[in-house]
Structure formats: C-alpha cells, structure tokens
C-alpha cells in the first residue's frame, strides 16, 4: 500500500487510491501492476493506467495533427536532400 503525506492530516499519512497509483505508474514508466490478479485494486490500478495512456495518446495524436511538434526537424535540410 502506498501512502503520501497529507498536510491536513497533521502528520498522518493519507492512503492513495489504486486508480491514482495507476496514473502515476504510467507517468513514471512503471508498467507492472503491484496487486494480485483478479482483485478490485488490480482492476482499479489497470483502469487508472489505461486512462492515463489513452489521454496521452489523444494528446500525441492532436499534436501530430496540428503540427505543433517536429516543425524544426522537418524543415531542416539534410545532406541527402536536394
């Protein structure tokens, strides 16, 4: 179980949900689910991980569509281009 410090708890540690752990796991690159298979916390962790993945995928596709990223790379001429 993962805990984080909560300022309102006066020194006690507040419990972080498995959903939030899945989101932070995706953001940090932790790909393995720490909970036992077929448990509620396992499914919740997976849901958070997948939610973060698909939000990131949507953002990447939007950036590719609008051309916000990579303009400098594609505009530069290489030694092989004419």
N, C-alpha and C positions, 0 to 999 in steps of 0.2 A: 504494500500500500504506500502510495506517495503522499507526502504531506508538504504543505507550504506554510510559510509564516503569514499570519493574518494580523494586521495592525489592530483591528477591533477586538481581537481575542485576548488581549493583554498577556501575550507571551505563549498562549496555547497555539497549537498548530491546527489549521483547518484542513479537512480532507478534500483532496482534489478528485473530481469525478473521473471515471474511466474514459468518458467521452472527451474531456479536456486533455487527458493524458494521450489519447489517440491523435488529437490535433497537434499537440506539441511533439509527439513522436514523429509525425510526418515532417513537421518543420525542422526538427533536429536530425532527421535521417535515420531514426531508429525504426527499422522495418519489422522487427519481431514483436509479436503480441505477448506480453508477460503473463497473461491469465490463462487458466486451464480451458481447454476446448469445451464447447457446449455449455459455457456458464454465461450468466447475464452480463458480468463485467467484460468478458471476452467479446460479446456481441456489441456492447456499448463502445469499447475501445475501437473495434473494427469500424463502427459507424462514424466515429469521430475522425479516424484516419482517412476513411473514404471520402468524407465530407470535405476535409482539407485538400485531399488530392484533386477532387473534381472542381473545387473553387480555384485551385491553382491552374488546372488545365484550362478552365474557362478564361482565366486572365491571360495565359500564354497565347491561346488562340486569338483573343481580342488584340493583343499586342502584335501578333503576326499579321492580322487582317488590316490593322490600321497603319502598320509600318513604323511603329514607334521605336522599335529596336532594330539595330543592324543597318541603319541607313549609311553610316560611315563605312561599314565593312563592304557593302555592295557598291558604293560609289568609288572606292579606291580602285585604281588600275593596277593590275598585277603585271609582272614582267612578261607574261604569256599573252596578255590581251593586246589587240591591235588598235 
